[in-house]
Amino acid sequence: MKKITVYCGSNRGLNPNYEQGAKALASEMIKRELDLVYGAGNVGLMGVIADAMLVGGRQVYGIIPQKLVDIEVAHRGCTELTVVETMRDRKWLMAEKGDGFIAMPGGIGTFEELFEIMTLNQLGYIQKPLALYNVNGYYDGLLAFLKHSSEEGFLHQAQLNLLTVSDDPVDLLNQMQGFKPVHIDKWEVKR
């Protein structure tokens, strides 16, 4: 892994642990000489992690649709800023450019990106590590729901097992570096 695509909120969240978590992840990525691919925002956790990576001397690749540039949320300090037409274009480029993916705390856009990468991995369009950075237990409810979905026969446990989860950036990146892709042959979940 050389470039990590990080999905995260355009807000900082109400708990200061989220911002501290973003800085801790950036610090560990810098130590490992990893670069950042992200949605090019200068606001929220997006701005926090980008600024920390830039201060640490790493490359920051931002990808943003023109509409968001027009409302002035583009981070002008990115090493490389790519402006695209649509959100769909943005997501695809972010998926192509990253060697692995981390979903930090975020809102509906982050959830959409997380599930898109899970789907791309499941269908074999990509085979890259995907992780939930579970700062302050942010994803506990989602993890419980995913487990419920598996128990109800709608999600293969093997697919769920491909999702790395940790609240520690060192552990998270260690697990991602040990990622081994698994092909799931059967569509239907058997009892």
N, C-alpha and C positions, 0 to 999 in steps of 0.2 A: 504494500500500500504506500502510495506517495501523496495522493490527494484524497481528502475526506470531504464528502458532501454533508453539510450539517443543515438540518431543517430546524428552525426555531421561531419563537414568537417575535412579532413586530411590537410587542409590549414586553416590559421587564417583569411583569407579574407583581403581586403585592408583597410577596415574601422576599427579603433580600438574599435568601439562599439561592434563588434562581440566578441572579447576577453573579454571585460568588461561584456557583457551579459552572457558568459559562467561562469565567476567567480561569478556573481550575482546569477545565477541558482544554482551553487554549494553551495553557502552560504545559500540559502534558504533550499536546500535539507539537509544540515548539521543541520540546526536549527530544522528541522522536523525529524531528525534521520533516514533519508532515505539513502539507499546504492545505488551505481551506477553499472549498467551493461552496458558495451559498447564494442566497437570493438577492444580494447586493443592497440590502436595506441599511440605512444609517440610523435606524430607530430600534428600540427594544433590545431584546437579547441578540438580534442580528447585528446591531451596531456594536454591542459589547464584545462579542467574540471576534468580529472583524478588526476592531481597534486593537484588541489584545494581540491578535496574530500579527498585525502590521508592526506594532511596537516591538514584538519579539523577532522581527526580521524575516518572517515567512511570507510566502506568496499568497495573495487573496484574490480568488477569481469570482467576481460577482456577475450574476446573470439576472437581468431584470426586464420586464416588459416596458415599452415606451409609456404606457399609461401611468405607471408608477414613477417614472422619471419626470413626467409632466407635473405630478403633484409633489415633487421635490423630496422623495424619500430615497433616492439613489445615493449610495456611498461613493463620493467622488475620489476617495483615497485608495480605492481598490487597485491592486497591481494591474489587473486587467478587468475592464468593465464591458460586458457584452449586453447590448440592448437588443431585445427581440420584440416581435409583434404581439405574441399572446402568452398567456400563462401556460398553455400547453407546450409551446416552444421552450419556455423557460424550464419547465419540469423535465422535458426530454434531454435538454443540454446538460442540466445538472446531473441527471442519471448517467449520461454518457461520460461526463468529465471525471466523476468521482470513482475511486477504487473501492470505496466502502461508504456506508451511510450511517449517520447518527441523527436520531430525532431527539432533540432537547425539548423541554417544556415549550408548548406553543398552543395555538388555537386551531381553528378548523383547517387552515391551510397546511399546517404541520401534520394534522391527522390525515388529510388527503394524500400528502406526499408519502407518509409512512405506509399507508395501505397500497398506494401505487407501486412502491418498491417491493412490498410483500408479494403483490400480484405478479410483477415482472419476474421475480425470483421463482415463484411457484410455476409459472408457465415456461420458464427456461429462456426468456428473452435476455436476462442477465443472470449471472451467478456471482453475486458480491455480498459481502457481509452487511447486515443491517442490525443496528443496535438502538435500544431505548436507553437514553441517559435519564435514569429515574431519580432526578434530583428531588429531595424532600418528599419522596413517595408519590410524585406527581402522576405517574402512570399506573399506580396500584389498581385503581378502578377499571382501567382499560384492560389490564392483565387479567383481572378477575373475569371480565366479560369475554375475553378471548378464550380463557379456560372453559367457561360455560359453553361457548360456541363449539369448542372441540368435544366436550362431553355430550352435547346435543347432536353430534354427528354432522356438523356443517364445516368444520375445519380440521384438517388432518393434524394430529399431534406432531407428526414429522415436520410439518410446515411451521407450527408453533415453536418447535425445538430449534429452528434456524434463527429465531429472534434472540439476539443477545440482550441481556438486561443487567444493568448495574447502576449504582449510584456513585461509583468510584471511577474516575477517568482512567486510572492506571489499569484496573481490572477490565474495564470496558474495552480499551484498546488492545490489551493482551488477548482477550477473547476474540476480538475481531481479526487479529493477526493470525490466530489459529483456526480461522474459518475453513471448513471443508464443505463444498457444495454437495447437496443431496438431491437426487432426482426422485420425485414422487410419481410412481407409475400409475397408480389407481386414482381416478377422480372421485369415486364414491367411497365415503367413509363406511367401513364395515363394522358391525357390532362385534 
